[in-house]
Amino acid sequence: MKFLVVLSAVLAVALARPDSYKTDHDGLDIEGIVNNPEALAKVTACFLEKAPCTPIAAEFKSVLPDATETACSKCTAAQKHMLKLYLLKVRETAPDDLKALKTKYDPDSKHIDALIAAIKDA
């Protein structure tokens, strides 16, 4: 009987551990954001702590350090797709901002290659 109680407790803890980031915003219209220069600039300014964040941008910003360090291992397919489109558009339209993002979130360039590889097919 004690074994079942302990097993139940272990399973409850294991199931409570998030294996992915929250999916509340997986349906976000990322194309609308990246194709709107003003919206893209606001998100980037938020990520770089140059401007206030919207609640949604703040949620994404809160996971960026971990997502960068773990090559988006907890990202859903939708989140990988959003990050890929965002980074591609920033690279195309604001390369200095991309450099600043890399410096902020991966100052030693230890993780960027793995992150890019993880999202390239998203």
MOLIN-V689688 format. One record per backbone hydrogen bond with DSSP energy under -1.0 kcal/mol. CO is the residue of the C=O (numbers start at 1). NH is the residue of the N-H. Records with the same first field share a line. If there is no record, write none. Layout:
BEGIN
CO->NH ; NH
END
This chain:
BEGIN
1->5
2->6
3->7
4->8
5->9
6->10
7->11
8->12
9->13
10->14
11->15
12->16
13->17
23->26
25->28
28->30
29->33
30->34
31->35
33->36
36->40
37->41
38->42
39->43
40->44
41->45
42->46
43->47
44->48
45->50 ; 51
46->49
54->58
55->59
56->60
57->61
58->62
63->67
64->68
65->69
66->70
67->72
68->71
72->75
74->21
76->80
77->81
78->82
79->83
80->84
81->85
82->86
83->87
84->88
85->89
86->90
87->91
88->92
89->93
90->94
94->98
95->99
96->100
97->101
98->102
99->103
100->104
101->105
102->106
106->109
111->115
112->116
113->117
114->118
115->119
116->120
119->122
END
